[in-house]
């Protein structure tokens, strides 16, 4: 078990034009490294220079399974136009202290190989359990999020882990019948595709999984969390659609 998280961070600041809306800061943070020594990056998006009490946070992750990677979150991070649209959509929430943690690729070794597994031959999305965290990729991820939330005095509100395929939103079993889940799936059907369904993970896949990231965020941080299963590898999960869905989902929560 790794016992220390990387302590040297690199930062990239993007300050979008000031206006009556919130001024937004995007920090690129190296929070760790993969088994093959590839950097693990997070993008922390928040209002510039404001002190807020009772902050909330959104956690967005992709790339746990390299063979399912669609670079949905990369589309946001790599496009100033998309970031500007993001800022316009969330200016009130950002001004009120909302933080977004965006992790475009949490298993870069797996993405490079097009593999479901990490370089240790372990499925990252079965490793998120206090008794496991065998992969350094999963260890660095949860330690960074938990420590940064503590530093910000923030609480996780909403978490989405992007996968493929099947077209479903899969919350923890405790949230499947939650009224918020029913509203959030309607928002996804409206913003992304009417083909999306709300499903119980065990019924959807025919078996129960232990150690998923969505269950970790829910049980450990109390976040409303989901596994997002894209329709297929060719379907359109454009970031514009995601931004609209995130906005409506956050308003529900």
C-alpha positions, 0 to 999 in steps of 0.5 A: 500500500502506498502511504504518501501522496505526491506533494509536488503539484504543478498548476496551470491558471486560466482566467477567463474574461471578467464580466458581471458573471463569476471570474473562473479559475481552472487549476491543472494539478498533478495529484499523483502518477500511474504505475508506469509513471504517467502523471495523473491530472485533475482540473479544479474549477472554482471562482477566483479569490473568493472565500466561501462558507459551506462550499459544495463540490462536484466530482467528474471522472473518466477513463477508469476502463481504458477500453471505454474511454471517450474523452468526454471531459477532455472536450471541456478542458481543452476548449476555451469556448466550452469553458466559457459556455461552462462559466456562463452556465454555472456563474451563479453556482461558482459565485456561491462557492461551488467547486468542480473537480474534473479528472479526464483520465484516471487510468492513463496506462489503461487508456494507452493500451485500450485495456479495461485494467490497470498496469497491475492487471486490476480493474480500477472500478473494483478497487475503491474500497477502504480495505483495498485501494491496491492501485496507486491510481485509485489511492492517489485519486481518493486521497487528493479529493478527500484532502482538498475537500477538507482544505476547502471546508467543502462537501461533495454534492454530486459525482459522475463516473463516465463509462460505456456502454448500454445507456444507463445511469447507475446510482448506488442501490440505496439511491435507485428509488430516490425521487432525485434519481427519477428527476435526474434520469429525466434530465439526462433523457432531455439533455443527452438522449431519450434512450437513457434509463435509470437502472439498478447495477446488479439488474443491469449487468446481472451481477453485483460489483464491489469497490466501484467509485460511485459507491465510494463517493456515496458511502465515504463522502455522502455525495449523490453519485452515479456511474454514467454508461454511455449508449455506445462508443460512437454515440454523441456525448458532446460536452454541451449536452453534459453541461446542460445535464450537470446544471439541471442535476445540481439544481435538483440536488 
